[in-house]
Amino acid sequence: DGGITQSPKYLFRKEGQNVTLSCEQNLNHDAMYWYRQDPGQGLRLIYYSQIVNDFQKGDIAEGYSVSREKKESFPLTVTSAQKNPTAFYLCASSPRTPSTEAFFGQGTRLTVV
Amino acid sequence: AQSVTQLGSHVSVSEGALVLLRCNYSSSVPPYLFWYVQYPNQGLQLLLKYTSAATLVKGINGFEAEFKKSETSFHLTKPSAHMSDAAEYFCAVSDFNQAGTALIFGKGTTLSVSS
């Protein structure tokens, strides 16, 4: 089945540690996205990538980093510079046309302990 | 930049009642608009989208939305609520520029349905 796979579903991190969230898609989509979700805040865009080896900062990129070495993969690293990393993280992908919807993974819930 | 505003963070209805979730957009060009639904601890699922083909858009699970340019609105409705409609709903607009395209989301509306 085609879709987007995020792993792990739950992740616990100690303060000061970097952690990488995985996102893989087999929909053959050019564009991929990372969103952060907090209660009452909606989804806020962290990073997005339209093609391999290229990505753009979203509204809240500070404390995060990404790479796009393969079309299928768009991992997100939450660094120790991110002041409040506890949140629900959603990955999405879409074709590169504005009229086309994004398809979402099931999310990763990151908790800093 | 494009933006959307969802009026009402929480809407409560009785089973069988009309559902109305409000969304207003800010756009200087004809927008592409979307409604998504999210159940607890899951990803987002597309309900419907407006891409200028028709102003009244029908989606899944009996939902529909009407694009009103004069009011810059794209409100989501369902004639009769079901218990399974209880979820969080997000309105989104497609924001495109030289760097590419991304969906910009509203803050969401939680729909509660009581029996």
gemmi code that builds the backbone of each chain (N, CA, C; Angstrom):
import gemmi

chains = {
    "A": [
        ("ASP", (0.835, -1.201, 0.000), (0.000, 0.000, 0.000), (0.861, 1.238, 0.000)),
        ("GLY", (0.456, 2.241, -0.793), (1.198, 3.486, -0.801), (0.854, 4.317, 0.404)),
        ("GLY", (1.850, 5.047, 0.894), (1.577, 5.898, 2.030), (2.830, 6.499, 2.607)),
        ("ILE", (2.663, 7.098, 3.773), (3.755, 7.751, 4.479), (3.938, 7.061, 5.822)),
        ("THR", (5.153, 6.702, 6.114), (5.452, 5.995, 7.356), (6.340, 6.851, 8.229)),
        ("GLN", (5.858, 7.135, 9.428), (6.662, 7.852, 10.411), (7.042, 6.879, 11.526)),
        ("SER", (8.282, 6.985, 11.948), (8.710, 6.150, 13.072), (9.708, 6.896, 13.938)),
        ("PRO", (9.727, 6.601, 15.246), (8.758, 5.758, 15.944), (7.468, 6.526, 16.207)),
        ("LYS", (6.469, 5.861, 16.718), (5.209, 6.528, 17.047), (5.355, 7.338, 18.336)),
        ("TYR", (6.106, 6.819, 19.287), (6.371, 7.522, 20.548), (7.886, 7.565, 20.756)),
        ("LEU", (8.380, 8.692, 21.243), (9.814, 8.874, 21.417), (10.065, 9.702, 22.660)),
        ("PHE", (10.976, 9.220, 23.475), (11.328, 9.938, 24.690), (12.789, 10.357, 24.594)),
        ("ARG", (13.058, 11.587, 24.991), (14.405, 12.123, 24.867), (14.798, 12.828, 26.147)),
        ("LYS", (16.033, 12.688, 26.504), (16.523, 13.446, 27.652), (16.912, 14.836, 27.198)),
        ("GLU", (16.802, 15.764, 28.086), (17.197, 17.146, 27.766), (18.650, 17.176, 27.337)),
        ("GLY", (18.943, 17.977, 26.297), (20.310, 18.108, 25.818), (20.692, 17.120, 24.737)),
        ("GLN", (19.819, 16.188, 24.424), (20.117, 15.193, 23.393), (19.462, 15.565, 22.076)),
        ("ASN", (20.145, 15.253, 20.990), (19.523, 15.349, 19.671), (18.747, 14.066, 19.408)),
        ("VAL", (17.685, 14.181, 18.604), (16.914, 12.998, 18.239), (16.421, 13.165, 16.807)),
        ("THR", (16.379, 12.049, 16.068), (15.953, 12.098, 14.665), (14.656, 11.336, 14.478)),
        ("LEU", (13.705, 12.004, 13.824), (12.421, 11.407, 13.502), (12.455, 10.982, 12.032)),
        ("SER", (11.966, 9.779, 11.785), (12.012, 9.231, 10.438), (10.698, 9.484, 9.695)),
        ("CYS", (10.808, 9.757, 8.385), (9.642, 9.886, 7.524), (9.991, 9.315, 6.156)),
        ("GLU", (9.238, 8.313, 5.745), (9.450, 7.659, 4.451), (8.129, 7.622, 3.687)),
        ("GLN", (8.192, 7.904, 2.371), (6.971, 7.828, 1.560), (7.243, 7.029, 0.285)),
        ("ASN", (6.221, 6.280, -0.137), (6.326, 5.525, -1.393), (5.251, 5.954, -2.374)),
        ("LEU", (4.874, 7.225, -2.300), (3.846, 7.796, -3.182), (4.459, 8.471, -4.407)),
        ("ASN", (5.769, 8.464, -4.475), (6.494, 9.104, -5.581), (6.236, 10.623, -5.632)),
        ("HIS", (6.022, 11.202, -4.468), (5.802, 12.651, -4.388), (7.126, 13.400, -4.351)),
        ("ASP", (7.157, 14.545, -5.039), (8.366, 15.363, -5.019), (8.509, 16.138, -3.707)),
        ("ALA", (7.390, 16.646, -3.185), (7.449, 17.538, -2.029), (7.174, 16.795, -0.725)),
        ("MET", (7.911, 17.195, 0.308), (7.700, 16.647, 1.635), (7.764, 17.774, 2.647)),
        ("TYR", (7.091, 17.559, 3.803), (6.915, 18.611, 4.797), (7.010, 18.049, 6.208)),
        ("TRP", (7.426, 18.895, 7.141), (7.352, 18.597, 8.560), (6.557, 19.692, 9.254)),
        ("TYR", (5.591, 19.231, 10.062), (4.778, 20.130, 10.859), (4.907, 19.755, 12.331)),
        ("ARG", (4.747, 20.758, 13.165), (4.680, 20.546, 14.602), (3.279, 20.909, 15.067)),
        ("GLN", (2.696, 20.055, 15.932), (1.358, 20.309, 16.445), (1.389, 20.406, 17.961)),
        ("ASP", (0.884, 21.506, 18.482), (0.702, 21.717, 19.921), (-0.767, 22.032, 20.168)),
        ("PRO", (-1.296, 21.663, 21.318), (-2.720, 21.924, 21.608), (-3.062, 23.400, 21.423)),
        ("GLY", (-4.107, 23.673, 20.650), (-4.571, 25.038, 20.440), (-3.749, 25.858, 19.460)),
        ("GLN", (-2.683, 25.272, 18.913), (-1.803, 26.015, 18.003), (-1.972, 25.605, 16.556)),
        ("GLY", (-2.719, 24.561, 16.312), (-2.815, 24.066, 14.946), (-1.521, 23.398, 14.512)),
        ("LEU", (-1.305, 23.344, 13.209), (-0.072, 22.780, 12.657), (0.817, 23.926, 12.190)),
        ("ARG", (2.040, 23.895, 12.638), (2.991, 24.931, 12.228), (4.111, 24.288, 11.421)),
        ("LEU", (4.456, 24.941, 10.307), (5.410, 24.388, 9.355), (6.843, 24.572, 9.854)),
        ("ILE", (7.593, 23.460, 9.889), (8.981, 23.504, 10.356), (9.922, 23.639, 9.157)),
        ("TYR", (9.883, 22.676, 8.251), (10.696, 22.658, 7.045), (9.888, 22.020, 5.929)),
        ("TYR", (10.253, 22.364, 4.690), (9.681, 21.669, 3.568), (10.702, 21.546, 2.446)),
        ("SER", (10.466, 20.558, 1.604), (11.401, 20.253, 0.525), (10.605, 19.973, -0.734)),
        ("GLN", (10.975, 20.648, -1.811), (10.269, 20.455, -3.074), (10.972, 19.429, -3.965)),
        ("ILE", (12.281, 19.313, -3.809), (13.044, 18.357, -4.611), (14.194, 17.819, -3.775)),
        ("VAL", (14.786, 16.758, -4.246), (15.932, 16.165, -3.551), (17.066, 17.165, -3.446)),
        ("ASN", (17.739, 17.135, -2.298), (18.899, 17.997, -2.028), (18.554, 19.476, -1.921)),
        ("ASP", (17.295, 19.781, -1.696), (16.884, 21.168, -1.492), (15.774, 21.217, -0.459)),
        ("PHE", (15.835, 22.181, 0.466), (14.774, 22.340, 1.449), (14.727, 23.787, 1.914)),
        ("GLN", (13.571, 24.171, 2.447), (13.319, 25.545, 2.856), (12.852, 25.590, 4.305)),
        ("LYS", (13.219, 26.643, 5.014), (12.727, 26.824, 6.370), (11.268, 27.237, 6.350)),
        ("GLY", (10.535, 26.703, 7.322), (9.168, 27.137, 7.522), (9.117, 28.210, 8.599)),
        ("ASP", (7.993, 28.295, 9.276), (7.794, 29.362, 10.251), (8.539, 29.155, 11.565)),
        ("ILE", (8.854, 27.886, 11.894), (9.456, 27.613, 13.215), (10.665, 26.684, 13.080)),
        ("ALA", (11.594, 27.005, 12.201), (12.724, 26.122, 11.900), (13.820, 26.122, 12.972)),
        ("GLU", (13.855, 27.113, 13.827), (14.939, 27.202, 14.812), (14.962, 25.991, 15.734)),
        ("GLY", (16.143, 25.369, 15.856), (16.286, 24.206, 16.721), (16.021, 22.891, 16.013)),
        ("TYR", (15.755, 22.945, 14.714), (15.502, 21.760, 13.909), (16.440, 21.722, 12.706)),
        ("SER", (16.697, 20.519, 12.186), (17.430, 20.392, 10.936), (16.850, 19.222, 10.150)),
        ("VAL", (17.019, 19.276, 8.826), (16.507, 18.224, 7.949), (17.543, 17.903, 6.884)),
        ("SER", (17.296, 16.805, 6.177), (18.070, 16.462, 4.992), (17.112, 15.831, 3.996)),
        ("ARG", (17.491, 15.910, 2.717), (16.655, 15.275, 1.689), (17.603, 14.671, 0.648)),
        ("GLU", (18.204, 13.572, 1.011), (19.167, 12.904, 0.132), (18.491, 11.957, -0.845)),
        ("LYS", (17.286, 11.513, -0.494), (16.516, 10.629, -1.368), (15.096, 11.158, -1.487)),
        ("LYS", (14.483, 10.877, -2.599), (13.115, 11.361, -2.824), (12.166, 10.797, -1.780)),
        ("GLU", (12.427, 9.569, -1.333), (11.491, 8.888, -0.449), (11.609, 9.289, 1.020)),
        ("SER", (12.688, 9.952, 1.390), (13.001, 10.121, 2.804), (13.251, 11.576, 3.178)),
        ("PHE", (12.727, 11.989, 4.334), (12.877, 13.380, 4.777), (12.984, 13.375, 6.309)),
        ("PRO", (14.107, 12.953, 6.860), (14.237, 12.881, 8.317), (14.367, 14.249, 8.974)),
        ("LEU", (13.825, 14.359, 10.154), (13.869, 15.593, 10.939), (14.673, 15.364, 12.210)),
        ("THR", (15.676, 16.210, 12.445), (16.447, 16.141, 13.686), (16.038, 17.278, 14.603)),
        ("VAL", (15.653, 16.903, 15.810), (15.336, 17.890, 16.835), (16.605, 18.059, 17.663)),
        ("THR", (17.194, 19.219, 17.624), (18.474, 19.422, 18.288), (18.281, 19.934, 19.710)),
        ("SER", (19.361, 19.946, 20.442), (19.317, 20.426, 21.826), (19.036, 21.930, 21.884)),
        ("ALA", (19.144, 22.611, 20.745), (18.849, 24.046, 20.699), (17.356, 24.341, 20.698)),
        ("GLN", (16.547, 23.330, 20.458), (15.095, 23.522, 20.477), (14.653, 23.601, 21.927)),
        ("LYS", (14.120, 24.740, 22.328), (13.842, 25.014, 23.748), (12.683, 24.195, 24.310)),
        ("ASN", (11.709, 23.912, 23.498), (10.518, 23.201, 23.981), (10.113, 22.143, 22.960)),
        ("PRO", (10.827, 21.032, 22.895), (10.610, 20.071, 21.821), (9.435, 19.119, 22.032)),
        ("THR", (8.879, 19.061, 23.207), (7.764, 18.142, 23.451), (6.568, 18.560, 22.603)),
        ("ALA", (6.139, 17.676, 21.678), (5.060, 17.999, 20.751), (4.747, 16.768, 19.915)),
        ("PHE", (3.724, 16.905, 19.082), (3.339, 15.887, 18.114), (3.850, 16.360, 16.762)),
        ("TYR", (4.644, 15.503, 16.090), (5.266, 15.888, 14.824), (4.634, 15.105, 13.678)),
        ("LEU", (4.254, 15.835, 12.648), (3.595, 15.232, 11.497), (4.401, 15.476, 10.231)),
        ("CYS", (4.573, 14.423, 9.477), (5.237, 14.491, 8.178), (4.176, 14.358, 7.093)),
        ("ALA", (4.377, 15.032, 5.985), (3.428, 14.971, 4.884), (4.180, 15.004, 3.557)),
        ("SER", (3.488, 14.596, 2.503), (4.065, 14.683, 1.167), (2.976, 15.061, 0.174)),
        ("SER", (3.387, 15.587, -0.972), (2.438, 15.944, -2.012), (3.164, 16.088, -3.339)),
        ("PRO", (2.426, 16.041, -4.443), (3.002, 16.450, -5.718), (3.296, 17.942, -5.689)),
        ("ARG", (4.062, 18.444, -6.603), (4.455, 19.855, -6.568), (3.466, 20.753, -7.288)),
        ("THR", (2.190, 20.626, -6.953), (1.185, 21.513, -7.528), (0.343, 22.088, -6.397)),
        ("PRO", (0.054, 23.413, -6.431), (-0.654, 24.048, -5.312), (-2.063, 23.511, -5.086)),
        ("SER", (-2.683, 22.963, -6.115), (-4.063, 22.520, -5.973), (-4.196, 21.115, -5.410)),
        ("THR", (-3.074, 20.473, -5.164), (-3.111, 19.090, -4.696), (-2.903, 19.015, -3.198)),
        ("GLU", (-3.700, 18.176, -2.583), (-3.617, 18.048, -1.132), (-2.351, 17.335, -0.691)),
        ("ALA", (-2.002, 17.526, 0.573), (-0.896, 16.810, 1.188), (-1.426, 15.559, 1.871)),
        ("PHE", (-0.604, 14.522, 1.866), (-0.933, 13.263, 2.521), (-0.059, 13.142, 3.758)),
        ("PHE", (-0.677, 12.740, 4.864), (0.013, 12.762, 6.144), (0.341, 11.380, 6.675)),
        ("GLY", (1.459, 11.317, 7.416), (1.770, 10.146, 8.210), (0.978, 10.150, 9.505)),
        ("GLN", (1.205, 9.123, 10.337), (0.444, 8.976, 11.580), (1.054, 9.749, 12.744)),
        ("GLY", (2.182, 10.361, 12.525), (2.754, 11.223, 13.541), (3.695, 10.533, 14.505)),
        ("THR", (4.571, 11.330, 15.101), (5.463, 10.894, 16.177), (5.272, 11.825, 17.358)),
        ("ARG", (5.005, 11.242, 18.510), (4.862, 12.061, 19.725), (6.187, 12.042, 20.477)),
        ("LEU", (6.802, 13.202, 20.542), (8.095, 13.355, 21.206), (7.893, 13.957, 22.589)),
        ("THR", (8.472, 13.309, 23.573), (8.405, 13.811, 24.949), (9.807, 13.938, 25.508)),
        ("VAL", (10.107, 15.096, 26.031), (11.400, 15.317, 26.678), (11.258, 15.021, 28.169)),
        ("VAL", (12.131, 14.134, 28.664), (12.037, 13.733, 30.073), (13.273, 14.176, 30.847)),
    ],
    "B": [
        ("ALA", (1.801, 36.616, 2.561), (1.602, 35.189, 2.776), (0.115, 34.914, 3.025)),
        ("GLN", (-0.297, 33.733, 2.633), (-1.683, 33.334, 2.847), (-1.884, 32.957, 4.311)),
        ("SER", (-3.151, 33.018, 4.763), (-3.461, 32.578, 6.121), (-4.931, 32.173, 6.196)),
        ("VAL", (-5.262, 31.391, 7.210), (-6.655, 31.037, 7.465), (-6.948, 31.248, 8.943)),
        ("THR", (-8.203, 31.608, 9.216), (-8.668, 31.802, 10.583), (-9.884, 30.926, 10.798)),
        ("GLN", (-9.815, 30.090, 11.819), (-10.951, 29.265, 12.175), (-11.628, 29.884, 13.399)),
        ("LEU", (-12.893, 30.217, 13.253), (-13.621, 30.865, 14.327), (-14.231, 29.816, 15.235)),
        ("GLY", (-13.836, 29.868, 16.515), (-14.336, 28.887, 17.473), (-13.394, 27.727, 17.609)),
        ("SER", (-12.728, 27.616, 18.739), (-11.799, 26.508, 18.945), (-12.544, 25.232, 19.331)),
        ("HIS", (-13.791, 25.397, 19.792), (-14.552, 24.239, 20.232), (-16.021, 24.444, 19.869)),
        ("VAL", (-16.595, 23.468, 19.188), (-18.002, 23.492, 18.816), (-18.663, 22.220, 19.353)),
        ("SER", (-19.817, 22.391, 20.008), (-20.555, 21.248, 20.556), (-21.931, 21.184, 19.916)),
        ("VAL", (-22.328, 19.997, 19.469), (-23.649, 19.797, 18.874), (-24.239, 18.505, 19.409)),
        ("SER", (-25.536, 18.363, 19.245), (-26.209, 17.111, 19.589), (-26.227, 16.220, 18.353)),
        ("GLU", (-26.289, 14.943, 18.598), (-26.383, 14.000, 17.485), (-27.624, 14.319, 16.668)),
        ("GLY", (-27.451, 14.392, 15.331), (-28.553, 14.722, 14.443), (-28.667, 16.199, 14.122)),
        ("ALA", (-27.940, 17.036, 14.822), (-27.990, 18.482, 14.588), (-27.051, 18.879, 13.467)),
        ("LEU", (-27.255, 20.102, 12.958), (-26.395, 20.655, 11.912), (-25.009, 20.949, 12.476)),
        ("VAL", (-23.986, 20.615, 11.700), (-22.619, 20.965, 12.036), (-22.184, 22.130, 11.156)),
        ("LEU", (-21.646, 23.188, 11.767), (-21.106, 24.327, 11.018), (-19.779, 24.708, 11.640)),
        ("LEU", (-18.703, 24.541, 10.871), (-17.364, 24.928, 11.309), (-16.885, 26.031, 10.374)),
        ("ARG", (-16.420, 27.122, 10.974), (-16.138, 28.325, 10.187), (-14.659, 28.476, 9.850)),
        ("CYS", (-14.423, 28.946, 8.616), (-13.058, 29.197, 8.163), (-13.071, 30.413, 7.258)),
        ("ASN", (-12.220, 31.374, 7.549), (-12.021, 32.528, 6.683), (-10.564, 32.557, 6.236)),
        ("TYR", (-10.363, 32.954, 5.002), (-9.004, 32.953, 4.466), (-8.578, 34.362, 4.108)),
        ("SER", (-7.286, 34.536, 4.025), (-6.690, 35.790, 3.597), (-5.809, 35.481, 2.400)),
        ("SER", (-6.203, 36.009, 1.263), (-5.440, 35.695, 0.063), (-5.623, 36.806, -0.961)),
        ("SER", (-4.554, 37.168, -1.615), (-4.627, 38.202, -2.650), (-4.857, 37.599, -4.033)),
        ("VAL", (-4.822, 36.297, -4.120), (-5.075, 35.596, -5.373), (-6.082, 34.489, -5.098)),
        ("PRO", (-6.734, 33.967, -6.131), (-7.682, 32.859, -5.886), (-6.988, 31.732, -5.145)),
        ("PRO", (-7.533, 31.343, -4.017), (-6.861, 30.350, -3.174), (-7.243, 28.925, -3.502)),
        ("TYR", (-6.405, 27.988, -3.070), (-6.785, 26.595, -2.998), (-6.995, 26.287, -1.517)),
        ("LEU", (-8.161, 25.747, -1.175), (-8.545, 25.571, 0.223), (-8.884, 24.118, 0.527)),
        ("PHE", (-8.601, 23.721, 1.751), (-8.754, 22.329, 2.143), (-9.356, 22.252, 3.551)),
        ("TRP", (-10.110, 21.191, 3.790), (-10.521, 20.809, 5.131), (-10.008, 19.402, 5.411)),
        ("TYR", (-9.374, 19.283, 6.601), (-8.869, 18.002, 7.070), (-9.522, 17.657, 8.403)),
        ("VAL", (-9.569, 16.352, 8.710), (-10.046, 15.873, 10.001), (-8.932, 15.064, 10.664)),
        ("GLN", (-8.859, 15.184, 12.001), (-7.858, 14.442, 12.760), (-8.508, 13.794, 13.963)),
        ("TYR", (-8.333, 12.482, 14.087), (-8.768, 11.759, 15.274), (-7.586, 11.671, 16.228)),
        ("PRO", (-7.836, 11.475, 17.523), (-6.760, 11.534, 18.523), (-5.545, 10.673, 18.176)),
        ("ASN", (-4.383, 11.301, 18.290), (-3.091, 10.633, 18.081), (-2.945, 10.017, 16.696)),
        ("GLN", (-3.580, 10.622, 15.710), (-3.460, 10.144, 14.335), (-3.059, 11.284, 13.426)),
        ("GLY", (-2.771, 10.947, 12.188), (-2.475, 11.956, 11.184), (-3.747, 12.609, 10.692)),
        ("LEU", (-3.593, 13.454, 9.679), (-4.731, 14.186, 9.125), (-5.263, 13.478, 7.883)),
        ("GLN", (-6.587, 13.526, 7.741), (-7.257, 12.922, 6.585), (-8.016, 14.010, 5.838)),
        ("LEU", (-7.883, 14.040, 4.543), (-8.565, 15.049, 3.739), (-10.062, 14.790, 3.711)),
        ("LEU", (-10.846, 15.862, 4.014), (-12.300, 15.782, 3.888), (-12.757, 16.254, 2.514)),
        ("LEU", (-12.216, 17.409, 2.103), (-12.585, 17.982, 0.813), (-11.624, 19.103, 0.471)),
        ("LYS", (-11.710, 19.559, -0.803), (-10.848, 20.658, -1.225), (-11.539, 21.509, -2.272)),
        ("TYR", (-11.176, 22.770, -2.301), (-11.672, 23.716, -3.295), (-10.518, 24.115, -4.199)),
        ("THR", (-10.713, 23.867, -5.512), (-9.662, 24.227, -6.466), (-10.229, 25.024, -7.627)),
        ("SER", (-11.327, 25.738, -7.394), (-11.979, 26.676, -8.316), (-12.884, 26.025, -9.342)),
        ("ALA", (-13.063, 24.727, -9.309), (-13.942, 24.069, -10.280), (-15.414, 24.327, -9.951)),
        ("ALA", (-15.774, 24.322, -8.667), (-17.153, 24.537, -8.237), (-17.126, 25.156, -6.862)),
        ("THR", (-18.049, 26.064, -6.582), (-18.030, 26.749, -5.290), (-18.576, 25.881, -4.166)),
        ("LEU", (-19.454, 24.935, -4.476), (-19.951, 24.009, -3.469), (-19.222, 22.681, -3.648)),
        ("VAL", (-18.492, 22.319, -2.623), (-17.644, 21.139, -2.705), (-18.175, 20.066, -1.757)),
        ("LYS", (-18.340, 18.882, -2.275), (-18.791, 17.756, -1.441), (-17.593, 16.872, -1.105)),
        ("GLY", (-17.578, 16.421, 0.153), (-16.473, 15.597, 0.587), (-16.924, 14.259, 1.132)),
        ("ILE", (-16.050, 13.664, 1.910), (-16.365, 12.357, 2.474), (-17.214, 12.503, 3.725)),
        ("ASN", (-17.853, 11.407, 4.124), (-18.628, 11.351, 5.371), (-19.757, 12.371, 5.438)),
        ("GLY", (-20.283, 12.801, 4.311), (-21.427, 13.696, 4.284), (-21.115, 15.172, 4.485)),
        ("PHE", (-19.854, 15.527, 4.546), (-19.467, 16.929, 4.714), (-19.451, 17.667, 3.378)),
        ("GLU", (-19.700, 18.944, 3.436), (-19.565, 19.802, 2.270), (-19.129, 21.181, 2.726)),
        ("ALA", (-18.611, 21.968, 1.791), (-18.171, 23.330, 2.091), (-18.469, 24.210, 0.897)),
        ("GLU", (-18.759, 25.475, 1.188), (-19.061, 26.430, 0.128), (-18.034, 27.549, 0.119)),
        ("PHE", (-17.432, 27.761, -1.027), (-16.477, 28.858, -1.201), (-17.245, 30.140, -1.525)),
        ("LYS", (-17.069, 31.166, -0.698), (-17.715, 32.447, -0.921), (-16.635, 33.519, -1.009)),
        ("LYS", (-16.367, 33.938, -2.224), (-15.297, 34.917, -2.429), (-15.625, 36.244, -1.759)),
        ("SER", (-16.888, 36.675, -1.836), (-17.279, 37.971, -1.277), (-17.088, 38.024, 0.235)),
        ("GLU", (-17.165, 36.868, 0.869), (-17.011, 36.799, 2.325), (-15.651, 36.224, 2.719)),
        ("THR", (-14.834, 35.891, 1.781), (-13.546, 35.192, 1.987), (-13.721, 34.046, 2.978)),
        ("SER", (-14.721, 33.214, 2.702), (-15.024, 32.128, 3.639), (-15.073, 30.779, 2.936)),
        ("PHE", (-14.892, 29.748, 3.727), (-14.958, 28.367, 3.241), (-15.441, 27.516, 4.420)),
        ("HIS", (-16.663, 27.718, 4.819), (-17.213, 27.044, 5.997), (-17.584, 25.595, 5.688)),
        ("LEU", (-17.379, 24.750, 6.665), (-17.657, 23.312, 6.544), (-18.993, 22.998, 7.208)),
        ("THR", (-19.846, 22.213, 6.530), (-21.144, 21.872, 7.098), (-21.442, 20.394, 6.910)),
        ("LYS", (-22.340, 19.916, 7.782), (-22.893, 18.580, 7.655), (-24.307, 18.650, 8.204)),
        ("PRO", (-25.300, 18.200, 7.465), (-26.701, 18.385, 7.886), (-27.035, 17.698, 9.205)),
        ("SER", (-26.441, 16.528, 9.459), (-26.832, 15.765, 10.631), (-25.594, 15.128, 11.263)),
        ("ALA", (-25.260, 15.575, 12.455), (-24.045, 15.088, 13.112), (-24.213, 13.660, 13.620)),
        ("HIS", (-23.104, 12.941, 13.550), (-23.054, 11.581, 14.082), (-21.975, 11.533, 15.152)),
        ("MET", (-22.132, 10.618, 16.076), (-21.141, 10.512, 17.170), (-19.724, 10.338, 16.622)),
        ("SER", (-19.611, 9.641, 15.504), (-18.284, 9.388, 14.935), (-17.642, 10.634, 14.323)),
        ("ASP", (-18.399, 11.740, 14.229), (-17.826, 12.986, 13.702), (-16.992, 13.733, 14.731)),
        ("ALA", (-17.046, 13.316, 15.973), (-16.269, 13.974, 17.023), (-14.782, 13.838, 16.722)),
        ("ALA", (-14.124, 14.971, 16.525), (-12.723, 14.984, 16.102), (-12.270, 16.432, 16.057)),
        ("GLU", (-11.016, 16.633, 15.628), (-10.528, 17.986, 15.406), (-10.484, 18.246, 13.901)),
        ("TYR", (-10.891, 19.434, 13.509), (-10.995, 19.787, 12.101), (-10.108, 20.991, 11.798)),
        ("PHE", (-9.397, 20.879, 10.694), (-8.469, 21.934, 10.301), (-8.793, 22.438, 8.905)),
        ("CYS", (-8.791, 23.750, 8.779), (-8.892, 24.407, 7.487), (-7.474, 24.787, 7.055)),
        ("ALA", (-7.174, 24.675, 5.769), (-5.830, 24.987, 5.287), (-5.909, 25.671, 3.931)),
        ("VAL", (-4.902, 26.490, 3.655), (-4.775, 27.166, 2.364), (-3.421, 26.833, 1.783)),
        ("SER", (-3.367, 26.711, 0.479), (-2.113, 26.415, -0.198), (-1.356, 27.708, -0.433)),
        ("ASP", (-0.176, 27.790, 0.120), (0.658, 28.987, 0.013), (1.817, 28.686, -0.924)),
        ("PHE", (1.874, 29.408, -2.041), (2.947, 29.105, -2.988), (3.721, 30.362, -3.334)),
        ("ASN", (5.027, 30.177, -3.434), (5.929, 31.275, -3.780), (7.109, 30.681, -4.536)),
        ("GLN", (8.142, 31.483, -4.708), (9.286, 31.005, -5.484), (9.956, 29.793, -4.855)),
        ("ALA", (9.862, 29.698, -3.535), (10.528, 28.598, -2.834), (9.728, 27.315, -2.905)),
        ("GLY", (8.481, 27.405, -3.305), (7.682, 26.197, -3.379), (6.315, 26.383, -2.766)),
        ("THR", (5.670, 25.291, -2.484), (4.296, 25.299, -1.995), (4.207, 24.552, -0.680)),
        ("ALA", (3.404, 25.080, 0.239), (3.136, 24.374, 1.486), (1.743, 24.744, 1.961)),
        ("LEU", (1.097, 23.835, 2.678), (-0.202, 24.119, 3.265), (-0.015, 24.890, 4.568)),
        ("ILE", (-0.812, 25.956, 4.705), (-0.822, 26.737, 5.932), (-2.144, 26.449, 6.630)),
        ("PHE", (-2.069, 26.055, 7.898), (-3.238, 25.590, 8.622), (-3.777, 26.617, 9.605)),
        ("GLY", (-5.088, 26.547, 9.843), (-5.681, 27.262, 10.954), (-5.387, 26.527, 12.251)),
        ("LYS", (-5.872, 27.091, 13.359), (-5.563, 26.512, 14.660), (-6.462, 25.345, 15.036)),
        ("GLY", (-7.453, 25.068, 14.215), (-8.280, 23.902, 14.445), (-9.533, 24.178, 15.256)),
        ("THR", (-10.537, 23.348, 15.020), (-11.788, 23.387, 15.794), (-12.105, 21.983, 16.251)),
        ("THR", (-12.276, 21.821, 17.558), (-12.652, 20.518, 18.107), (-14.161, 20.399, 18.116)),
        ("LEU", (-14.667, 19.374, 17.476), (-16.108, 19.127, 17.418), (-16.473, 18.038, 18.420)),
        ("SER", (-17.388, 18.364, 19.311), (-17.929, 17.388, 20.254), (-19.374, 17.088, 19.861)),
        ("VAL", (-19.768, 15.827, 19.932), (-21.118, 15.415, 19.583), (-21.701, 14.653, 20.769)),
        ("SER", (-22.832, 15.134, 21.259), (-23.463, 14.480, 22.412), (-24.727, 13.747, 21.973)),
        ("SER", (-25.043, 12.710, 22.700), (-26.226, 11.894, 22.357), (-27.478, 12.430, 23.031)),
    ],
}
model = gemmi.Model(1)
for chain_id, residues in chains.items():
    chain = gemmi.Chain(chain_id)
    for i, (resn, *xyz) in enumerate(residues, 1):
        res = gemmi.Residue()
        res.name, res.seqid = resn, gemmi.SeqId(i, " ")
        for name, pos in zip(("N", "CA", "C"), xyz):
            atom = gemmi.Atom()
            atom.name, atom.element = name, gemmi.Element(name[0])
            atom.pos, atom.b_iso = gemmi.Position(*pos), 0.0
            res.add_atom(atom)
        chain.add_residue(res)
    model.add_chain(chain)
structure = gemmi.Structure()
structure.add_model(model)
structure.setup_entities()
